[in-house]
Amino acid sequence: MNTLKTFVLFILLTLSNLVYAGQVNINTADAEILANELSGVGQSKAEAIVSYRHQHGPYQQIEDLANVKGIGMAIIEKNKEKITLE
């Protein structure tokens, strides 16, 4: 019975991490989080995302990331489910 409780707890924790995993607010995340969570975005692209945000204000829509040098629609599409604006 104890093994069953441990297994159920493990499953619940795993599922809750999957639901949370990858939700990145591009208007508040720092470069380290962006680089770690977004596919195809390394440290330099992540820094460019943050720099653009500081210069131009918050992103109004996810597609605004295409204005950042080195970020194209392929990267945006690959990460669309992970990105939030709020």
mmCIF file as gemmi writes it, N, C-alpha and C atoms, coordinates in Angstrom:
data_model
loop_
_atom_site.group_PDB
_atom_site.id
_atom_site.type_symbol
_atom_site.label_atom_id
_atom_site.label_alt_id
_atom_site.label_comp_id
_atom_site.label_asym_id
_atom_site.label_entity_id
_atom_site.label_seq_id
_atom_site.pdbx_PDB_ins_code
_atom_site.Cartn_x
_atom_site.Cartn_y
_atom_site.Cartn_z
_atom_site.occupancy
_atom_site.B_iso_or_equiv
_atom_site.pdbx_formal_charge
_atom_site.auth_seq_id
_atom_site.auth_asym_id
_atom_site.pdbx_PDB_model_num
ATOM 1 N N . MET Axp A 1 ? 0.824 -1.201 0 1 0 ? 1 A 1
ATOM 2 C CA . MET Axp A 1 ? 0 0 0 1 0 ? 1 A 1
ATOM 3 C C . MET Axp A 1 ? 0.867 1.263 0 1 0 ? 1 A 1
ATOM 4 N N . ASN Axp A 2 ? 1.951 1.223 0.756 1 0 ? 2 A 1
ATOM 5 C CA . ASN Axp A 2 ? 2.853 2.361 0.813 1 0 ? 2 A 1
ATOM 6 C C . ASN Axp A 2 ? 3.498 2.613 -0.548 1 0 ? 2 A 1
ATOM 7 N N . THR Axp A 3 ? 3.819 1.553 -1.262 1 0 ? 3 A 1
ATOM 8 C CA . THR Axp A 3 ? 4.391 1.676 -2.597 1 0 ? 3 A 1
ATOM 9 C C . THR Axp A 3 ? 3.391 2.313 -3.554 1 0 ? 3 A 1
ATOM 10 N N . LEU Axp A 4 ? 2.142 1.95 -3.421 1 0 ? 4 A 1
ATOM 11 C CA . LEU Axp A 4 ? 1.096 2.53 -4.265 1 0 ? 4 A 1
ATOM 12 C C . LEU Axp A 4 ? 0.953 4.028 -4.002 1 0 ? 4 A 1
ATOM 13 N N . LYS Axp A 5 ? 0.975 4.443 -2.754 1 0 ? 5 A 1
ATOM 14 C CA . LYS Axp A 5 ? 0.886 5.868 -2.416 1 0 ? 5 A 1
ATOM 15 C C . LYS Axp A 5 ? 2.076 6.631 -2.992 1 0 ? 5 A 1
ATOM 16 N N . THR Axp A 6 ? 3.248 6.052 -2.889 1 0 ? 6 A 1
ATOM 17 C CA . THR Axp A 6 ? 4.444 6.689 -3.424 1 0 ? 6 A 1
ATOM 18 C C . THR Axp A 6 ? 4.345 6.826 -4.938 1 0 ? 6 A 1
ATOM 19 N N . PHE Axp A 7 ? 3.871 5.788 -5.59 1 0 ? 7 A 1
ATOM 20 C CA . PHE Axp A 7 ? 3.712 5.811 -7.04 1 0 ? 7 A 1
ATOM 21 C C . PHE Axp A 7 ? 2.711 6.886 -7.467 1 0 ? 7 A 1
ATOM 22 N N . VAL Axp A 8 ? 1.584 6.956 -6.799 1 0 ? 8 A 1
ATOM 23 C CA . VAL Axp A 8 ? 0.556 7.952 -7.133 1 0 ? 8 A 1
ATOM 24 C C . VAL Axp A 8 ? 1.107 9.356 -6.914 1 0 ? 8 A 1
ATOM 25 N N . LEU Axp A 9 ? 1.815 9.581 -5.829 1 0 ? 9 A 1
ATOM 26 C CA . LEU Axp A 9 ? 2.412 10.885 -5.556 1 0 ? 9 A 1
ATOM 27 C C . LEU Axp A 9 ? 3.41 11.252 -6.652 1 0 ? 9 A 1
ATOM 28 N N . PHE Axp A 10 ? 4.224 10.296 -7.067 1 0 ? 10 A 1
ATOM 29 C CA . PHE Axp A 10 ? 5.193 10.517 -8.134 1 0 ? 10 A 1
ATOM 30 C C . PHE Axp A 10 ? 4.49 10.925 -9.429 1 0 ? 10 A 1
ATOM 31 N N . ILE Axp A 11 ? 3.433 10.217 -9.779 1 0 ? 11 A 1
ATOM 32 C CA . ILE Axp A 11 ? 2.681 10.517 -11.005 1 0 ? 11 A 1
ATOM 33 C C . ILE Axp A 11 ? 2.082 11.92 -10.932 1 0 ? 11 A 1
ATOM 34 N N . LEU Axp A 12 ? 1.487 12.271 -9.813 1 0 ? 12 A 1
ATOM 35 C CA . LEU Axp A 12 ? 0.882 13.596 -9.667 1 0 ? 12 A 1
ATOM 36 C C . LEU Axp A 12 ? 1.925 14.702 -9.779 1 0 ? 12 A 1
ATOM 37 N N . LEU Axp A 13 ? 3.06 14.515 -9.151 1 0 ? 13 A 1
ATOM 38 C CA . LEU Axp A 13 ? 4.118 15.521 -9.233 1 0 ? 13 A 1
ATOM 39 C C . LEU Axp A 13 ? 4.665 15.632 -10.657 1 0 ? 13 A 1
ATOM 40 N N . THR Axp A 14 ? 4.808 14.528 -11.32 1 0 ? 14 A 1
ATOM 41 C CA . THR Axp A 14 ? 5.289 14.536 -12.699 1 0 ? 14 A 1
ATOM 42 C C . THR Axp A 14 ? 4.312 15.261 -13.606 1 0 ? 14 A 1
ATOM 43 N N . LEU Axp A 15 ? 3.026 14.972 -13.477 1 0 ? 15 A 1
ATOM 44 C CA . LEU Axp A 15 ? 2.022 15.631 -14.313 1 0 ? 15 A 1
ATOM 45 C C . LEU Axp A 15 ? 1.96 17.122 -14.035 1 0 ? 15 A 1
ATOM 46 N N . SER Axp A 16 ? 2.07 17.521 -12.78 1 0 ? 16 A 1
ATOM 47 C CA . SER Axp A 16 ? 2.019 18.95 -12.475 1 0 ? 16 A 1
ATOM 48 C C . SER Axp A 16 ? 3.233 19.66 -13.056 1 0 ? 16 A 1
ATOM 49 N N . ASN Axp A 17 ? 4.384 19.01 -13.077 1 0 ? 17 A 1
ATOM 50 C CA . ASN Axp A 17 ? 5.567 19.605 -13.691 1 0 ? 17 A 1
ATOM 51 C C . ASN Axp A 17 ? 5.416 19.714 -15.197 1 0 ? 17 A 1
ATOM 52 N N . LEU Axp A 18 ? 4.771 18.745 -15.82 1 0 ? 18 A 1
ATOM 53 C CA . LEU Axp A 18 ? 4.563 18.81 -17.267 1 0 ? 18 A 1
ATOM 54 C C . LEU Axp A 18 ? 3.629 19.948 -17.638 1 0 ? 18 A 1
ATOM 55 N N . VAL Axp A 19 ? 2.62 20.186 -16.836 1 0 ? 19 A 1
ATOM 56 C CA . VAL Axp A 19 ? 1.69 21.274 -17.106 1 0 ? 19 A 1
ATOM 57 C C . VAL Axp A 19 ? 2.405 22.612 -16.97 1 0 ? 19 A 1
ATOM 58 N N . TYR Axp A 20 ? 3.247 22.735 -15.952 1 0 ? 20 A 1
ATOM 59 C CA . TYR Axp A 20 ? 3.959 23.988 -15.724 1 0 ? 20 A 1
ATOM 60 C C . TYR Axp A 20 ? 5.136 24.155 -16.67 1 0 ? 20 A 1
ATOM 61 N N . ALA Axp A 21 ? 5.803 23.073 -16.972 1 0 ? 21 A 1
ATOM 62 C CA . ALA Axp A 21 ? 7.038 23.138 -17.74 1 0 ? 21 A 1
ATOM 63 C C . ALA Axp A 21 ? 6.848 23.898 -19.04 1 0 ? 21 A 1
ATOM 64 N N . GLY Axp A 22 ? 7.775 24.803 -19.288 1 0 ? 22 A 1
ATOM 65 C CA . GLY Axp A 22 ? 7.788 25.48 -20.557 1 0 ? 22 A 1
ATOM 66 C C . GLY Axp A 22 ? 6.956 26.731 -20.663 1 0 ? 22 A 1
ATOM 67 N N . GLN Axp A 23 ? 6.149 27.051 -19.696 1 0 ? 23 A 1
ATOM 68 C CA . GLN Axp A 23 ? 5.39 28.293 -19.762 1 0 ? 23 A 1
ATOM 69 C C . GLN Axp A 23 ? 6.323 29.447 -19.429 1 0 ? 23 A 1
ATOM 70 N N . VAL Axp A 24 ? 6.653 30.226 -20.444 1 0 ? 24 A 1
ATOM 71 C CA . VAL Axp A 24 ? 7.624 31.298 -20.296 1 0 ? 24 A 1
ATOM 72 C C . VAL Axp A 24 ? 6.971 32.616 -20.687 1 0 ? 24 A 1
ATOM 73 N N . ASN Axp A 25 ? 6.95 33.545 -19.761 1 0 ? 25 A 1
ATOM 74 C CA . ASN Axp A 25 ? 6.426 34.88 -20.039 1 0 ? 25 A 1
ATOM 75 C C . ASN Axp A 25 ? 7.558 35.699 -20.654 1 0 ? 25 A 1
ATOM 76 N N . ILE Axp A 26 ? 7.453 35.996 -21.929 1 0 ? 26 A 1
ATOM 77 C CA . ILE Axp A 26 ? 8.532 36.709 -22.61 1 0 ? 26 A 1
ATOM 78 C C . ILE Axp A 26 ? 8.622 38.177 -22.202 1 0 ? 26 A 1
ATOM 79 N N . ASN Axp A 27 ? 7.647 38.655 -21.451 1 0 ? 27 A 1
ATOM 80 C CA . ASN Axp A 27 ? 7.697 40.036 -20.971 1 0 ? 27 A 1
ATOM 81 C C . ASN Axp A 27 ? 8.328 40.16 -19.59 1 0 ? 27 A 1
ATOM 82 N N . THR Axp A 28 ? 8.569 39.045 -18.919 1 0 ? 28 A 1
ATOM 83 C CA . THR Axp A 28 ? 9.17 39.114 -17.588 1 0 ? 28 A 1
ATOM 84 C C . THR Axp A 28 ? 10.377 38.202 -17.408 1 0 ? 28 A 1
ATOM 85 N N . ALA Axp A 29 ? 10.518 37.188 -18.241 1 0 ? 29 A 1
ATOM 86 C CA . ALA Axp A 29 ? 11.607 36.218 -18.076 1 0 ? 29 A 1
ATOM 87 C C . ALA Axp A 29 ? 12.961 36.856 -18.364 1 0 ? 29 A 1
ATOM 88 N N . ASP Axp A 30 ? 13.961 36.423 -17.59 1 0 ? 30 A 1
ATOM 89 C CA . ASP Axp A 30 ? 15.314 36.89 -17.872 1 0 ? 30 A 1
ATOM 90 C C . ASP Axp A 30 ? 15.947 36.008 -18.945 1 0 ? 30 A 1
ATOM 91 N N . ALA Axp A 31 ? 17.119 36.392 -19.383 1 0 ? 31 A 1
ATOM 92 C CA . ALA Axp A 31 ? 17.785 35.685 -20.488 1 0 ? 31 A 1
ATOM 93 C C . ALA Axp A 31 ? 18.076 34.23 -20.137 1 0 ? 31 A 1
ATOM 94 N N . GLU Axp A 32 ? 18.426 33.96 -18.9 1 0 ? 32 A 1
ATOM 95 C CA . GLU Axp A 32 ? 18.736 32.588 -18.506 1 0 ? 32 A 1
ATOM 96 C C . GLU Axp A 32 ? 17.516 31.679 -18.647 1 0 ? 32 A 1
ATOM 97 N N . ILE Axp A 33 ? 16.376 32.154 -18.196 1 0 ? 33 A 1
ATOM 98 C CA . ILE Axp A 33 ? 15.142 31.363 -18.31 1 0 ? 33 A 1
ATOM 99 C C . ILE Axp A 33 ? 14.782 31.162 -19.776 1 0 ? 33 A 1
ATOM 100 N N . LEU Axp A 34 ? 14.863 32.219 -20.57 1 0 ? 34 A 1
ATOM 101 C CA . LEU Axp A 34 ? 14.534 32.108 -21.993 1 0 ? 34 A 1
ATOM 102 C C . LEU Axp A 34 ? 15.437 31.089 -22.681 1 0 ? 34 A 1
ATOM 103 N N . ALA Axp A 35 ? 16.729 31.146 -22.391 1 0 ? 35 A 1
ATOM 104 C CA . ALA Axp A 35 ? 17.677 30.221 -23.02 1 0 ? 35 A 1
ATOM 105 C C . ALA Axp A 35 ? 17.426 28.784 -22.584 1 0 ? 35 A 1
ATOM 106 N N . ASN Axp A 36 ? 17.051 28.587 -21.34 1 0 ? 36 A 1
ATOM 107 C CA . ASN Axp A 36 ? 16.832 27.233 -20.827 1 0 ? 36 A 1
ATOM 108 C C . ASN Axp A 36 ? 15.51 26.625 -21.277 1 0 ? 36 A 1
ATOM 109 N N . GLU Axp A 37 ? 14.498 27.444 -21.456 1 0 ? 37 A 1
ATOM 110 C CA . GLU Axp A 37 ? 13.154 26.929 -21.709 1 0 ? 37 A 1
ATOM 111 C C . GLU Axp A 37 ? 12.725 26.922 -23.171 1 0 ? 37 A 1
ATOM 112 N N . LEU Axp A 38 ? 13.284 27.791 -23.98 1 0 ? 38 A 1
ATOM 113 C CA . LEU Axp A 38 ? 12.833 27.893 -25.365 1 0 ? 38 A 1
ATOM 114 C C . LEU Axp A 38 ? 13.764 27.134 -26.304 1 0 ? 38 A 1
ATOM 115 N N . SER Axp A 39 ? 13.198 26.316 -27.12 1 0 ? 39 A 1
ATOM 116 C CA . SER Axp A 39 ? 13.948 25.51 -28.071 1 0 ? 39 A 1
ATOM 117 C C . SER Axp A 39 ? 14.507 26.392 -29.182 1 0 ? 39 A 1
ATOM 118 N N . GLY Axp A 40 ? 15.793 26.235 -29.478 1 0 ? 40 A 1
ATOM 119 C CA . GLY Axp A 40 ? 16.424 27.013 -30.529 1 0 ? 40 A 1
ATOM 120 C C . GLY Axp A 40 ? 16.877 28.388 -30.091 1 0 ? 40 A 1
ATOM 121 N N . VAL Axp A 41 ? 16.735 28.683 -28.797 1 0 ? 41 A 1
ATOM 122 C CA . VAL Axp A 41 ? 17.142 29.981 -28.257 1 0 ? 41 A 1
ATOM 123 C C . VAL Axp A 41 ? 18.283 29.752 -27.276 1 0 ? 41 A 1
ATOM 124 N N . GLY Axp A 42 ? 19.476 30.184 -27.688 1 0 ? 42 A 1
ATOM 125 C CA . GLY Axp A 42 ? 20.633 30.108 -26.807 1 0 ? 42 A 1
ATOM 126 C C . GLY Axp A 42 ? 20.772 31.394 -26.016 1 0 ? 42 A 1
ATOM 127 N N . GLN Axp A 43 ? 21.879 31.512 -25.316 1 0 ? 43 A 1
ATOM 128 C CA . GLN Axp A 43 ? 22.094 32.671 -24.451 1 0 ? 43 A 1
ATOM 129 C C . GLN Axp A 43 ? 22.098 33.986 -25.223 1 0 ? 43 A 1
ATOM 130 N N . SER Axp A 44 ? 22.749 34.032 -26.382 1 0 ? 44 A 1
ATOM 131 C CA . SER Axp A 44 ? 22.828 35.308 -27.114 1 0 ? 44 A 1
ATOM 132 C C . SER Axp A 44 ? 21.467 35.732 -27.665 1 0 ? 44 A 1
ATOM 133 N N . LYS Axp A 45 ? 20.679 34.785 -28.175 1 0 ? 45 A 1
ATOM 134 C CA . LYS Axp A 45 ? 19.333 35.13 -28.648 1 0 ? 45 A 1
ATOM 135 C C . LYS Axp A 45 ? 18.444 35.524 -27.481 1 0 ? 45 A 1
ATOM 136 N N . ALA Axp A 46 ? 18.6 34.859 -26.358 1 0 ? 46 A 1
ATOM 137 C CA . ALA Axp A 46 ? 17.806 35.199 -25.176 1 0 ? 46 A 1
ATOM 138 C C . ALA Axp A 46 ? 18.13 36.615 -24.709 1 0 ? 46 A 1
ATOM 139 N N . GLU Axp A 47 ? 19.403 36.965 -24.729 1 0 ? 47 A 1
ATOM 140 C CA . GLU Axp A 47 ? 19.799 38.328 -24.353 1 0 ? 47 A 1
ATOM 141 C C . GLU Axp A 47 ? 19.241 39.348 -25.339 1 0 ? 47 A 1
ATOM 142 N N . ALA Axp A 48 ? 19.184 38.982 -26.603 1 0 ? 48 A 1
ATOM 143 C CA . ALA Axp A 48 ? 18.609 39.879 -27.613 1 0 ? 48 A 1
ATOM 144 C C . ALA Axp A 48 ? 17.113 40.081 -27.372 1 0 ? 48 A 1
ATOM 145 N N . ILE Axp A 49 ? 16.411 39.029 -26.955 1 0 ? 49 A 1
ATOM 146 C CA . ILE Axp A 49 ? 14.979 39.136 -26.642 1 0 ? 49 A 1
ATOM 147 C C . ILE Axp A 49 ? 14.766 40.105 -25.493 1 0 ? 49 A 1
ATOM 148 N N . VAL Axp A 50 ? 15.572 39.982 -24.449 1 0 ? 50 A 1
ATOM 149 C CA . VAL Axp A 50 ? 15.453 40.862 -23.285 1 0 ? 50 A 1
ATOM 150 C C . VAL Axp A 50 ? 15.83 42.288 -23.66 1 0 ? 50 A 1
ATOM 151 N N . SER Axp A 51 ? 16.895 42.448 -24.429 1 0 ? 51 A 1
ATOM 152 C CA . SER Axp A 51 ? 17.34 43.78 -24.848 1 0 ? 51 A 1
ATOM 153 C C . SER Axp A 51 ? 16.268 44.48 -25.677 1 0 ? 51 A 1
ATOM 154 N N . TYR Axp A 52 ? 15.67 43.756 -26.617 1 0 ? 52 A 1
ATOM 155 C CA . TYR Axp A 52 ? 14.601 44.324 -27.441 1 0 ? 52 A 1
ATOM 156 C C . TYR Axp A 52 ? 13.432 44.771 -26.565 1 0 ? 52 A 1
ATOM 157 N N . ARG Axp A 53 ? 13.09 43.946 -25.594 1 0 ? 53 A 1
ATOM 158 C CA . ARG Axp A 53 ? 11.988 44.273 -24.682 1 0 ? 53 A 1
ATOM 159 C C . ARG Axp A 53 ? 12.295 45.547 -23.888 1 0 ? 53 A 1
ATOM 160 N N . HIS Axp A 54 ? 13.532 45.7 -23.451 1 0 ? 54 A 1
ATOM 161 C CA . HIS Axp A 54 ? 13.915 46.904 -22.7 1 0 ? 54 A 1
ATOM 162 C C . HIS Axp A 54 ? 13.881 48.15 -23.575 1 0 ? 54 A 1
ATOM 163 N N . GLN Axp A 55 ? 14.242 47.997 -24.846 1 0 ? 55 A 1
ATOM 164 C CA . GLN Axp A 55 ? 14.279 49.14 -25.762 1 0 ? 55 A 1
ATOM 165 C C . GLN Axp A 55 ? 12.91 49.522 -26.299 1 0 ? 55 A 1
ATOM 166 N N . HIS Axp A 56 ? 12.02 48.545 -26.497 1 0 ? 56 A 1
ATOM 167 C CA . HIS Axp A 56 ? 10.76 48.783 -27.192 1 0 ? 56 A 1
ATOM 168 C C . HIS Axp A 56 ? 9.517 48.556 -26.338 1 0 ? 56 A 1
ATOM 169 N N . GLY Axp A 57 ? 9.694 48.142 -25.107 1 0 ? 57 A 1
ATOM 170 C CA . GLY Axp A 57 ? 8.546 47.87 -24.252 1 0 ? 57 A 1
ATOM 171 C C . GLY Axp A 57 ? 8.086 46.422 -24.371 1 0 ? 57 A 1
ATOM 172 N N . PRO Axp A 58 ? 7.05 46.078 -23.645 1 0 ? 58 A 1
ATOM 173 C CA . PRO Axp A 58 ? 6.579 44.688 -23.623 1 0 ? 58 A 1
ATOM 174 C C . PRO Axp A 58 ? 6.108 44.217 -25 1 0 ? 58 A 1
ATOM 175 N N . TYR Axp A 59 ? 6.264 42.934 -25.207 1 0 ? 59 A 1
ATOM 176 C CA . TYR Axp A 59 ? 5.765 42.317 -26.438 1 0 ? 59 A 1
ATOM 177 C C . TYR Axp A 59 ? 4.241 42.309 -26.384 1 0 ? 59 A 1
ATOM 178 N N . GLN Axp A 60 ? 3.606 42.719 -27.467 1 0 ? 60 A 1
ATOM 179 C CA . GLN Axp A 60 ? 2.148 42.763 -27.528 1 0 ? 60 A 1
ATOM 180 C C . GLN Axp A 60 ? 1.557 41.453 -28.036 1 0 ? 60 A 1
ATOM 181 N N . GLN Axp A 61 ? 2.314 40.768 -28.878 1 0 ? 61 A 1
ATOM 182 C CA . GLN Axp A 61 ? 1.903 39.46 -29.385 1 0 ? 61 A 1
ATOM 183 C C . GLN Axp A 61 ? 3.15 38.615 -29.581 1 0 ? 61 A 1
ATOM 184 N N . ILE Axp A 62 ? 2.973 37.32 -29.571 1 0 ? 62 A 1
ATOM 185 C CA . ILE Axp A 62 ? 4.104 36.398 -29.668 1 0 ? 62 A 1
ATOM 186 C C . ILE Axp A 62 ? 4.9 36.642 -30.947 1 0 ? 62 A 1
ATOM 187 N N . GLU Axp A 63 ? 4.224 36.95 -32.028 1 0 ? 63 A 1
ATOM 188 C CA . GLU Axp A 63 ? 4.884 37.152 -33.313 1 0 ? 63 A 1
ATOM 189 C C . GLU Axp A 63 ? 5.844 38.336 -33.303 1 0 ? 63 A 1
ATOM 190 N N . ASP Axp A 64 ? 5.718 39.241 -32.314 1 0 ? 64 A 1
ATOM 191 C CA . ASP Axp A 64 ? 6.644 40.37 -32.186 1 0 ? 64 A 1
ATOM 192 C C . ASP Axp A 64 ? 8.077 39.907 -31.976 1 0 ? 64 A 1
ATOM 193 N N . LEU Axp A 65 ? 8.249 38.678 -31.528 1 0 ? 65 A 1
ATOM 194 C CA . LEU Axp A 65 ? 9.599 38.144 -31.361 1 0 ? 65 A 1
ATOM 195 C C . LEU Axp A 65 ? 10.363 38.13 -32.682 1 0 ? 65 A 1
ATOM 196 N N . ALA Axp A 66 ? 9.66 38.093 -33.792 1 0 ? 66 A 1
ATOM 197 C CA . ALA Axp A 66 ? 10.312 38.083 -35.107 1 0 ? 66 A 1
ATOM 198 C C . ALA Axp A 66 ? 11.071 39.389 -35.36 1 0 ? 66 A 1
ATOM 199 N N . ASN Axp A 67 ? 10.79 40.43 -34.587 1 0 ? 67 A 1
ATOM 200 C CA . ASN Axp A 67 ? 11.513 41.692 -34.709 1 0 ? 67 A 1
ATOM 201 C C . ASN Axp A 67 ? 12.904 41.621 -34.091 1 0 ? 67 A 1
ATOM 202 N N . VAL Axp A 68 ? 13.163 40.578 -33.338 1 0 ? 68 A 1
ATOM 203 C CA . VAL Axp A 68 ? 14.457 40.403 -32.686 1 0 ? 68 A 1
ATOM 204 C C . VAL Axp A 68 ? 15.403 39.708 -33.661 1 0 ? 68 A 1
ATOM 205 N N . LYS Axp A 69 ? 16.577 40.281 -33.836 1 0 ? 69 A 1
ATOM 206 C CA . LYS Axp A 69 ? 17.559 39.693 -34.746 1 0 ? 69 A 1
ATOM 207 C C . LYS Axp A 69 ? 17.878 38.265 -34.301 1 0 ? 69 A 1
ATOM 208 N N . GLY Axp A 70 ? 17.779 37.342 -35.248 1 0 ? 70 A 1
ATOM 209 C CA . GLY Axp A 70 ? 18.089 35.944 -34.969 1 0 ? 70 A 1
ATOM 210 C C . GLY Axp A 70 ? 16.89 35.099 -34.587 1 0 ? 70 A 1
ATOM 211 N N . ILE Axp A 71 ? 15.723 35.743 -34.407 1 0 ? 71 A 1
ATOM 212 C CA . ILE Axp A 71 ? 14.507 35.006 -34.081 1 0 ? 71 A 1
ATOM 213 C C . ILE Axp A 71 ? 13.593 35.047 -35.296 1 0 ? 71 A 1
ATOM 214 N N . GLY Axp A 72 ? 13.354 33.899 -35.866 1 0 ? 72 A 1
ATOM 215 C CA . GLY Axp A 72 ? 12.476 33.819 -37.028 1 0 ? 72 A 1
ATOM 216 C C . GLY Axp A 72 ? 11.183 33.107 -36.682 1 0 ? 72 A 1
ATOM 217 N N . MET Axp A 73 ? 10.326 33.024 -37.661 1 0 ? 73 A 1
ATOM 218 C CA . MET Axp A 73 ? 9.024 32.383 -37.445 1 0 ? 73 A 1
ATOM 219 C C . MET Axp A 73 ? 9.164 30.898 -37.106 1 0 ? 73 A 1
ATOM 220 N N . ALA Axp A 74 ? 10.216 30.25 -37.574 1 0 ? 74 A 1
ATOM 221 C CA . ALA Axp A 74 ? 10.406 28.829 -37.246 1 0 ? 74 A 1
ATOM 222 C C . ALA Axp A 74 ? 10.606 28.648 -35.746 1 0 ? 74 A 1
ATOM 223 N N . ILE Axp A 75 ? 11.412 29.501 -35.134 1 0 ? 75 A 1
ATOM 224 C CA . ILE Axp A 75 ? 11.627 29.419 -33.682 1 0 ? 75 A 1
ATOM 225 C C . ILE Axp A 75 ? 10.348 29.759 -32.947 1 0 ? 75 A 1
ATOM 226 N N . ILE Axp A 76 ? 9.635 30.764 -33.419 1 0 ? 76 A 1
ATOM 227 C CA . ILE Axp A 76 ? 8.376 31.154 -32.781 1 0 ? 76 A 1
ATOM 228 C C . ILE Axp A 76 ? 7.377 30.005 -32.84 1 0 ? 76 A 1
ATOM 229 N N . GLU Axp A 77 ? 7.215 29.401 -34.003 1 0 ? 77 A 1
ATOM 230 C CA . GLU Axp A 77 ? 6.266 28.293 -34.151 1 0 ? 77 A 1
ATOM 231 C C . GLU Axp A 77 ? 6.647 27.109 -33.271 1 0 ? 77 A 1
ATOM 232 N N . LYS Axp A 78 ? 7.941 26.826 -33.185 1 0 ? 78 A 1
ATOM 233 C CA . LYS Axp A 78 ? 8.424 25.707 -32.389 1 0 ? 78 A 1
ATOM 234 C C . LYS Axp A 78 ? 8.106 25.899 -30.899 1 0 ? 78 A 1
ATOM 235 N N . ASN Axp A 79 ? 8.027 27.149 -30.463 1 0 ? 79 A 1
ATOM 236 C CA . ASN Axp A 79 ? 7.852 27.454 -29.045 1 0 ? 79 A 1
ATOM 237 C C . ASN Axp A 79 ? 6.5 28.067 -28.689 1 0 ? 79 A 1
ATOM 238 N N . LYS Axp A 80 ? 5.631 28.195 -29.654 1 0 ? 80 A 1
ATOM 239 C CA . LYS Axp A 80 ? 4.37 28.919 -29.467 1 0 ? 80 A 1
ATOM 240 C C . LYS Axp A 80 ? 3.567 28.43 -28.253 1 0 ? 80 A 1
ATOM 241 N N . GLU Axp A 81 ? 3.549 27.145 -28.02 1 0 ? 81 A 1
ATOM 242 C CA . GLU Axp A 81 ? 2.778 26.578 -26.896 1 0 ? 81 A 1
ATOM 243 C C . GLU Axp A 81 ? 3.414 26.911 -25.548 1 0 ? 81 A 1
ATOM 244 N N . LYS Axp A 82 ? 4.69 27.244 -25.551 1 0 ? 82 A 1
ATOM 245 C CA . LYS Axp A 82 ? 5.419 27.519 -24.301 1 0 ? 82 A 1
ATOM 246 C C . LYS Axp A 82 ? 5.37 28.989 -23.901 1 0 ? 82 A 1
ATOM 247 N N . ILE Axp A 83 ? 5.1 29.859 -24.865 1 0 ? 83 A 1
ATOM 248 C CA . ILE Axp A 83 ? 5.236 31.295 -24.651 1 0 ? 83 A 1
ATOM 249 C C . ILE Axp A 83 ? 3.934 31.921 -24.174 1 0 ? 83 A 1
ATOM 250 N N . THR Axp A 84 ? 4.054 32.76 -23.146 1 0 ? 84 A 1
ATOM 251 C CA . THR Axp A 84 ? 2.924 33.57 -22.699 1 0 ? 84 A 1
ATOM 252 C C . THR Axp A 84 ? 3.35 35.033 -22.686 1 0 ? 84 A 1
ATOM 253 N N . LEU Axp A 85 ? 2.374 35.911 -22.662 1 0 ? 85 A 1
ATOM 254 C CA . LEU Axp A 85 ? 2.626 37.344 -22.604 1 0 ? 85 A 1
ATOM 255 C C . LEU Axp A 85 ? 2.263 37.939 -21.258 1 0 ? 85 A 1
ATOM 256 N N . GLU Axp A 86 ? 1.605 37.174 -20.41 1 0 ? 86 A 1
ATOM 257 C CA . GLU Axp A 86 ? 1.183 37.688 -19.108 1 0 ? 86 A 1
ATOM 258 C C . GLU Axp A 86 ? 1.654 36.781 -18.011 1 0 ? 86 A 1
